[in-house]
Amino acid sequence: MSDAVIDVAFVPPAPAPRRSYWRGVAQQLARNPVAVASAVLLIVIILAALFAPWLAPADPYKASMIRRLLPVGSPGYLLGSDELGRDMLTRLMYGGRLSLLMGVLPVFFAFVIGTCIGVIAGYVGGWVNMAIMRTFDVFYAFPSVLLAVAIAGALGPGMSNSLIALTLVFVPQVVRVAESVTTQVRPLDYIDAARLSGAGTLSIIRMHVLGNVLGPVFVYATGLVSVSMILASGLSFLGLGVKPPEAEWGLMLNTLRSAIYINPLLAALPGVMIFATSMAFNLFADGMRTAMDIRR
């Protein structure tokens, strides 16, 4: 009896699912203790600012001239009181709302505007790139601080004018980064393939270019938040930003100048908050930059 030949089709094993890029970024971040600590500090500061109406122990605008400049640890005033007798802890919590807003909003607007302009300049190239980039290079002739003060001074004091001034300061920086990344992406093979297949310019930019540009630009913009907070605080300190009696860390530094010889620790508290928050944003941005530089 002849042996029966059984033909069994070979079924290859299913390929292992490719690890998500952003999951890899999250795992890299989780292994970075400095980035994790910075993220935790930022979350605490942001939550304290958001929920200040429910967490703050007092009214941020209630003054008491008989309780002026109380030291840190005074009964009923955990972090003392300011030059008008207002609770310092409450003012710091409420001040975080405007300080964070003035740090994030200009960078967000600059991110949106600068990315659009930079991608167009980098993808189109030629004289369009030359005209756009040389125009924005003019802004680099002035230091960021001087440019922000000049624009805010020309527009006049106020929160909205400070937002406009800071946005104009950061747009050229974002444009340069977006243009540089787009210039590196434009000659790649899959861009040429999409162009040869008949895809339009806007379709190629939206489907193929932005996905590679947004990541690096976002990481760069994250690092600008700390610079924006410092510049916004400087404008408020000079009287070109938020106006009294609003609580804002830079404005609080200005109003507490007279207390530096009486209670230096109290006068330094807004500066400590600016420093801690800006450093947390910087360290988190560095962690993001390192985590995103991984092999897919």
Secondary structure, DSSP 8 states (H G I E B T S, - for coil): --------------------HHHHHHHHHHT-HHHHHHHHHHHHHHHHHHTHHHH-SS-TT---GGGTT--TTBTTBTT-B-TTS-BHHHHHHHHHHHHHHHHHHHHHHHHHHHHHHHHHHHHH-HHHHHHHHHHHHGGGGS-HHHHHHHHHHHH-SSHHHHHHHHHHHHHHHHHHHHHHHHHHHTTSHHHHHHHHTT--HHHHIIIIIHHHHHHHHHHHHHHHHHHHHHHHHHHHHTTSSS-TTS--HHHHHHHTGGGTTT-HHHHHHHHHHHHHHHHHHHHHHHHHHHHHS---
